[in-house]
């Protein structure tokens, strides 16, 4: 076997007789940049620098935390849990009963509550149940339904913008199979064939469970489980007017969400609504009913924006221009969504909005905690470096080989 030629050497050259021309061709040039001889700056953590860094961090975190906490406490809101309204509230317009105080949470100024004791939400809120004919906006169907009527006071004016949310807890939208249970092309408006839908991620809600073989539109567990309670505008009982709030797409949902939905190309004869939509479409998609307009149905779009935790809020109405005057208000709720089957609760929430959103004190508290830690460390370093036992910067006597124990070990 012939000896292998050394890399960079000439043919026939010997290992002991190499020359400069035999050097490897890919050796980097002998420059300051290639040979890492360029001048570089290195941060030296002197005591003054460490104290300055922690002083700046403490000022930033404490200042920002105080600002966030202040914003959170300027929010005015009221939350009413109406989970048991149909079961516990009296029936009939003249038989109102107080809502249990534990069902109500509110944040108003103590001055407003003291000046208007007859407008204390925990004491003056009532509920009752009525039966009315209700027209479902998105189907056009009119049917008798049980209405939960909630009356509540607002002790002080809520400045615009005012947002209206519903709140669910113990409802898990983050399960892997739940998250994937929809068909994007079908939502865009394409008439996706039965063969494609059958056995897709929409299963088990892909085809009509009654055996007709028709495609469910929109298919999947997410659409079927949509929260379908509906809410009226808050009605001011003092001046007999509605506090008008918008529920249009673009007002309560992101404008870009409309691009994910389109008018369906399905024929009415080929599709059926999801099973849980029976209240709005009791006879299916007939010529007497509307097809779901997903592109302009903001409540549906918000529902399809899945929540990461089982405790979440969804926006249903909003008024960005008019303040909500103090007084007694009434909201009528078409109660269709049963949360008791999974031990959940549902609430309505009226709240003002700041630059950081609705009321949430935890970001401010976290910033204050971090700022407090930085301040404590800053004080400790000031005492340690400059007051307790300051030492000369770069003192060689502190090197390990200059310590008495090292000297004694060397002598032995």
C-alpha positions as CSV (number, residue, x, y, z in Angstrom):
1,X,0.0,0.0,0.0
2,X,1.4,3.4,-1.0
3,X,2.1,5.9,1.7
4,X,-0.5,8.7,1.9
5,X,0.7,12.1,1.0
6,X,0.8,14.7,3.8
7,X,-1.8,17.4,3.4
8,X,-0.3,20.5,1.8
9,X,2.9,18.6,0.7
10,X,4.2,18.1,-2.8
11,X,4.3,14.7,-4.5
12,X,7.3,12.8,-3.5
13,X,8.3,15.0,-0.6
14,X,9.5,13.5,2.6
15,X,8.2,14.3,6.1
16,X,11.7,15.5,7.3
17,X,12.4,17.7,4.2
18,X,9.4,20.0,4.2
19,X,9.6,23.7,3.3
20,X,7.5,26.8,3.7
21,X,5.8,26.0,0.4
22,X,4.5,22.8,2.0
23,X,2.4,24.7,4.5
24,X,-1.4,24.0,4.5
25,X,-3.2,26.1,2.0
26,X,-6.1,26.8,4.3
27,X,-4.1,28.3,7.2
28,X,-5.7,31.6,8.2
29,X,-3.8,34.8,7.3
30,X,-1.5,36.2,10.0
31,X,-3.7,39.3,10.7
32,X,-4.9,40.7,14.0
33,X,-8.5,39.9,13.1
34,X,-7.9,36.3,12.0
35,X,-5.4,35.5,14.9
36,X,-7.6,37.1,17.6
37,X,-5.2,39.8,18.5
38,X,-7.6,42.7,18.2
39,X,-8.2,45.0,21.1
40,X,-11.3,44.2,23.1
41,X,-13.3,45.8,25.9
42,X,-14.1,43.8,29.0
43,X,-16.5,44.9,31.7
44,X,-14.8,45.0,35.1
45,X,-17.4,44.7,37.8
46,X,-16.1,47.2,40.3
47,X,-18.1,47.9,43.5
48,X,-19.2,51.3,42.1
49,X,-20.5,49.7,38.9
50,X,-22.4,46.9,40.7
51,X,-24.0,49.5,43.1
52,X,-24.9,51.7,40.1
53,X,-26.5,48.7,38.2
54,X,-28.7,47.6,41.1
55,X,-29.7,51.3,41.8
56,X,-30.9,51.7,38.2
57,X,-32.7,48.3,38.1
58,X,-34.4,49.1,41.5
59,X,-35.6,52.5,40.2
60,X,-36.9,51.0,36.9
61,X,-38.7,48.1,38.5
62,X,-40.2,50.0,41.4
63,X,-41.3,52.9,39.2
64,X,-42.9,50.7,36.6
65,X,-44.5,48.5,39.2
66,X,-46.0,51.5,41.0
67,X,-47.4,52.8,37.7
68,X,-48.9,49.4,36.8
69,X,-50.4,49.0,40.3
70,X,-51.9,52.6,40.0
71,X,-53.4,51.8,36.7
72,X,-55.0,48.5,38.0
73,X,-56.6,50.4,40.9
74,X,-58.1,53.0,38.6
75,X,-60.2,50.3,36.9
76,X,-63.9,50.3,37.8
77,X,-65.7,47.0,37.2
78,X,-68.5,44.7,38.3
79,X,-68.7,40.9,37.9
80,X,-71.9,38.9,38.5
81,X,-72.0,35.1,38.6
82,X,-75.3,34.0,37.1
83,X,-74.6,30.2,36.9
84,X,-77.6,29.3,39.0
85,X,-80.0,31.9,37.8
86,X,-82.4,29.6,36.1
87,X,-82.5,27.2,39.1
88,X,-82.5,29.7,42.0
89,X,-84.0,33.0,40.8
90,X,-87.8,33.4,41.1
91,X,-90.0,33.3,38.1
92,X,-92.1,36.2,37.0
93,X,-91.5,39.9,36.6
94,X,-92.9,40.9,40.0
95,X,-90.9,38.4,42.1
96,X,-87.3,39.7,42.2
97,X,-84.9,38.4,44.8
98,X,-81.4,39.7,45.8
99,X,-78.5,38.0,44.2
100,X,-76.2,36.3,46.8
101,X,-73.4,38.7,47.7
102,X,-70.8,36.0,47.1
103,X,-71.9,36.1,43.4
104,X,-70.9,39.7,43.0
105,X,-67.5,41.3,42.8
106,X,-67.0,45.0,42.2
107,X,-64.3,47.6,42.4
108,X,-65.6,51.1,43.0
109,X,-64.3,54.0,45.1
110,X,-65.3,54.0,48.8
111,X,-66.4,57.6,48.3
112,X,-68.9,56.6,45.6
113,X,-70.3,53.9,47.8
114,X,-70.6,56.2,50.8
115,X,-72.3,58.9,48.8
116,X,-74.7,56.5,47.1
117,X,-75.5,53.7,49.6
118,X,-78.6,52.8,47.6
119,X,-76.3,51.9,44.6
120,X,-74.1,49.3,46.4
121,X,-74.0,46.3,44.0
122,X,-73.6,43.7,46.7
123,X,-76.8,44.9,48.5
124,X,-79.0,46.1,45.7
125,X,-78.5,43.6,42.8
126,X,-81.5,41.4,42.0
127,X,-82.4,38.6,39.6
128,X,-85.5,36.9,38.3
129,X,-86.5,34.6,35.3
130,X,-88.9,35.4,32.6
131,X,-90.1,33.5,29.5
132,X,-90.1,35.4,26.3
133,X,-90.0,34.9,22.6
134,X,-86.5,35.4,21.4
135,X,-85.2,35.9,17.9
136,X,-81.7,34.5,17.3
137,X,-79.7,37.1,15.4
138,X,-77.7,34.8,13.3
139,X,-80.4,32.3,12.3
140,X,-83.5,34.5,12.3
141,X,-85.5,31.8,14.2
142,X,-87.9,33.0,16.9
143,X,-88.6,30.6,19.8
144,X,-89.7,30.9,23.5
145,X,-86.7,30.9,25.9
146,X,-86.0,31.4,29.6
147,X,-84.5,34.8,30.2
148,X,-82.4,35.5,33.2
149,X,-83.0,39.2,34.1
150,X,-80.2,40.8,36.2
151,X,-80.7,44.2,37.8
152,X,-77.7,45.9,39.3
153,X,-76.5,49.4,40.3
154,X,-73.5,51.4,39.1
155,X,-72.5,53.8,41.9
156,X,-70.2,56.0,39.8
157,X,-69.8,56.8,36.1
158,X,-67.7,54.4,34.1
159,X,-65.6,56.4,31.6
160,X,-65.3,55.1,28.0
161,X,-64.2,52.7,26.8
162,X,-66.5,50.3,28.6
163,X,-66.2,46.6,27.8
164,X,-68.7,43.8,28.4
165,X,-67.2,40.3,28.9
166,X,-68.4,36.9,29.8
167,X,-66.2,34.9,32.1
168,X,-66.0,31.1,32.2
169,X,-64.0,28.9,34.6
170,X,-63.1,25.2,34.6
171,X,-63.6,25.1,30.8
172,X,-60.5,23.7,29.1
173,X,-60.0,25.0,25.6
174,X,-56.3,23.9,25.6
175,X,-56.7,20.1,25.2
176,X,-54.7,18.9,22.2
177,X,-57.6,17.1,20.4
178,X,-60.0,20.0,21.1
179,X,-57.5,22.6,19.7
180,X,-57.3,20.6,16.4
181,X,-61.0,19.9,16.0
182,X,-61.9,22.2,13.1
183,X,-61.4,22.4,9.3
184,X,-59.7,25.6,8.2
185,X,-60.8,25.4,4.5
186,X,-64.4,24.8,5.6
187,X,-64.2,28.0,7.7
188,X,-62.8,29.9,4.7
189,X,-66.0,29.0,2.8
190,X,-64.8,26.1,0.7
191,X,-67.4,23.3,0.2
192,X,-65.1,20.6,1.6
193,X,-66.3,17.2,0.4
194,X,-67.8,14.6,2.7
195,X,-64.9,12.2,2.0
196,X,-62.4,14.8,3.3
197,X,-64.4,15.7,6.4
198,X,-65.2,12.1,7.3
199,X,-62.5,10.9,9.7
200,X,-60.7,14.2,9.8
201,X,-59.6,16.1,12.9
202,X,-63.3,17.2,13.2
203,X,-64.2,13.7,14.4
204,X,-66.5,12.8,16.2
205,X,-68.4,15.9,15.0
206,X,-67.6,15.5,11.3
207,X,-70.9,14.1,9.9
208,X,-74.5,14.2,11.1
209,X,-74.8,12.0,14.2
210,X,-78.4,11.2,13.2
211,X,-77.1,9.2,10.2
212,X,-78.2,11.4,7.3
213,X,-74.6,11.4,6.0
214,X,-74.6,15.2,5.7
215,X,-71.6,17.3,6.6
216,X,-71.7,19.3,9.9
217,X,-71.0,23.0,9.2
218,X,-68.9,24.2,10.9
219,X,-67.5,20.8,11.9
220,X,-65.5,20.0,15.0
221,X,-65.8,20.1,18.8
222,X,-64.7,23.8,19.1
223,X,-67.6,25.1,17.0
224,X,-70.1,22.7,18.7
225,X,-69.1,23.8,22.2
226,X,-69.4,27.6,21.4
227,X,-70.7,29.7,24.3
228,X,-74.3,30.5,23.1
229,X,-75.7,32.7,25.9
230,X,-76.8,36.0,24.4
231,X,-77.0,39.4,26.2
232,X,-79.0,42.6,25.7
233,X,-77.5,46.0,26.0
234,X,-77.5,47.4,29.6
235,X,-80.8,49.2,30.1
236,X,-80.8,52.3,32.3
237,X,-83.9,52.1,34.4
238,X,-83.7,55.8,35.5
239,X,-84.0,57.3,32.0
240,X,-85.4,54.3,30.2
241,X,-82.7,54.1,27.6
242,X,-80.2,51.5,26.4
243,X,-76.5,52.0,26.9
244,X,-75.7,50.9,23.4
245,X,-72.7,48.7,23.0
246,X,-71.4,47.2,19.7
247,X,-71.0,43.5,19.0
248,X,-69.8,43.8,15.4
249,X,-66.7,42.1,13.9
250,X,-63.8,44.5,14.1
251,X,-65.2,46.2,17.2
252,X,-65.0,43.3,19.6
253,X,-62.7,41.0,17.5
254,X,-59.4,41.6,15.7
255,X,-59.9,43.0,12.2
256,X,-57.5,40.4,10.7
257,X,-59.7,37.5,12.0
258,X,-62.2,38.2,9.2
259,X,-59.6,36.9,6.7
260,X,-59.9,33.4,8.2
261,X,-63.6,33.1,7.5
262,X,-65.7,33.4,4.4
263,X,-69.2,32.9,3.0
264,X,-69.8,29.2,2.6
265,X,-70.2,27.5,-0.8
266,X,-72.2,24.6,0.6
267,X,-75.7,24.0,-0.4
268,X,-78.2,24.0,2.4
269,X,-79.3,20.4,1.5
270,X,-75.7,19.1,2.1
271,X,-75.0,20.4,5.6
272,X,-76.5,20.4,9.1
273,X,-75.7,22.6,12.1
274,X,-73.6,21.3,15.0
275,X,-75.8,19.4,17.6
276,X,-75.4,22.1,20.3
277,X,-76.7,24.8,17.9
278,X,-80.2,23.3,17.9
279,X,-81.7,26.2,19.8
280,X,-80.9,28.6,17.0
281,X,-81.5,26.2,14.1
282,X,-84.1,23.7,15.5
283,X,-84.9,22.3,12.0
284,X,-81.5,22.6,10.5
285,X,-80.5,24.9,7.7
286,X,-83.8,25.4,5.9
287,X,-84.9,28.0,3.4
288,X,-86.5,29.9,6.3
289,X,-83.3,30.3,8.2
290,X,-80.0,32.1,7.6
291,X,-76.8,30.3,7.2
292,X,-74.1,31.2,9.7
293,X,-72.2,34.3,8.5
294,X,-68.8,33.4,10.0
295,X,-67.0,36.3,8.4
296,X,-69.1,38.8,10.3
297,X,-70.0,36.8,13.4
298,X,-67.6,38.3,16.0
299,X,-68.8,36.1,18.9
300,X,-67.9,33.0,16.9
301,X,-64.5,34.4,15.9
302,X,-63.6,35.2,19.5
303,X,-64.7,31.8,20.6
304,X,-62.4,30.2,18.0
305,X,-59.5,32.2,19.5
306,X,-58.8,29.5,22.0
307,X,-57.8,30.3,25.6
308,X,-54.6,29.0,27.2
309,X,-56.1,28.5,30.6
310,X,-59.4,27.1,31.9
311,X,-60.3,30.5,33.5
312,X,-60.8,33.0,30.7
313,X,-62.8,36.1,29.5
314,X,-64.3,36.7,26.0
315,X,-65.4,40.1,24.8
316,X,-69.1,40.3,23.7
317,X,-69.8,44.0,23.6
318,X,-68.0,47.4,23.7
319,X,-68.6,51.1,23.8
320,X,-65.5,53.2,23.0
321,X,-67.1,56.6,23.0
322,X,-69.8,57.1,25.7
323,X,-69.4,57.0,29.4
324,X,-71.8,54.7,31.4
325,X,-73.7,56.9,33.8
326,X,-74.2,56.0,37.4
327,X,-77.6,54.4,38.1
328,X,-79.6,51.2,38.1
329,X,-79.2,48.9,35.0
330,X,-80.8,45.7,33.8
331,X,-79.4,43.1,31.5
332,X,-81.4,40.3,29.9
333,X,-79.5,37.0,29.3
334,X,-80.8,34.2,27.1
335,X,-79.5,31.4,29.2
336,X,-78.6,28.5,26.8
337,X,-75.1,27.4,28.0
338,X,-75.2,24.9,30.9
339,X,-71.9,25.1,32.9
340,X,-73.1,22.9,35.8
341,X,-72.5,19.7,33.8
342,X,-68.8,20.2,34.2
343,X,-68.8,22.0,37.5
344,X,-68.0,25.3,35.9
345,X,-69.3,28.9,36.5
346,X,-70.2,31.8,34.2
347,X,-70.3,35.5,34.9
348,X,-70.9,38.8,33.2
349,X,-68.3,41.5,33.6
350,X,-68.6,45.2,32.9
351,X,-65.3,47.0,33.2
352,X,-63.3,50.1,32.2
353,X,-60.0,49.8,30.3
354,X,-56.6,51.4,30.9
355,X,-53.5,51.4,28.8
356,X,-52.7,48.0,30.3
357,X,-56.1,46.5,29.8
358,X,-58.6,45.4,32.5
359,X,-58.0,45.1,36.2
360,X,-55.0,42.9,36.9
361,X,-52.8,43.8,39.9
362,X,-50.3,41.0,39.5
363,X,-48.0,42.5,36.9
364,X,-47.5,45.5,39.2
365,X,-46.9,43.3,42.2
366,X,-44.3,41.2,40.4
367,X,-42.4,44.3,39.3
368,X,-42.5,45.7,42.8
369,X,-41.2,42.4,44.2
370,X,-38.3,42.3,41.7
371,X,-37.6,46.0,42.4
372,X,-37.6,45.4,46.1
373,X,-35.1,42.5,45.8
374,X,-32.8,44.8,43.7
375,X,-33.1,47.5,46.3
376,X,-32.2,45.1,49.1
377,X,-29.2,43.9,47.2
378,X,-28.2,47.4,46.4
379,X,-28.2,48.4,50.1
380,X,-26.3,45.3,51.1
381,X,-23.6,46.0,48.5
382,X,-23.3,49.6,49.6
383,X,-22.8,48.5,53.2
384,X,-20.4,45.7,52.3
385,X,-18.2,47.6,49.8
386,X,-18.1,51.0,51.5
387,X,-19.0,50.8,55.2
388,X,-18.5,47.4,56.8
389,X,-15.1,46.1,55.6
390,X,-14.1,47.9,52.4
391,X,-10.9,46.7,50.8
392,X,-8.7,48.1,48.1
393,X,-9.6,47.2,44.6
394,X,-7.2,44.7,43.1
395,X,-5.4,44.1,46.4
396,X,-2.9,41.2,45.7
397,X,-3.0,40.1,49.3
398,X,-6.4,38.4,48.7
399,X,-4.9,36.0,46.0
400,X,-5.0,32.4,47.0
401,X,-1.3,31.9,47.0
402,X,-0.8,34.9,49.3
403,X,-3.1,33.5,52.0
404,X,-1.4,32.2,55.2
405,X,-2.8,28.8,54.8
406,X,-1.3,28.5,51.3
407,X,2.1,29.7,52.6
408,X,2.1,27.2,55.4
409,X,1.2,24.4,53.0
410,X,4.1,25.4,50.8
411,X,6.6,25.4,53.6
412,X,5.7,21.9,54.6
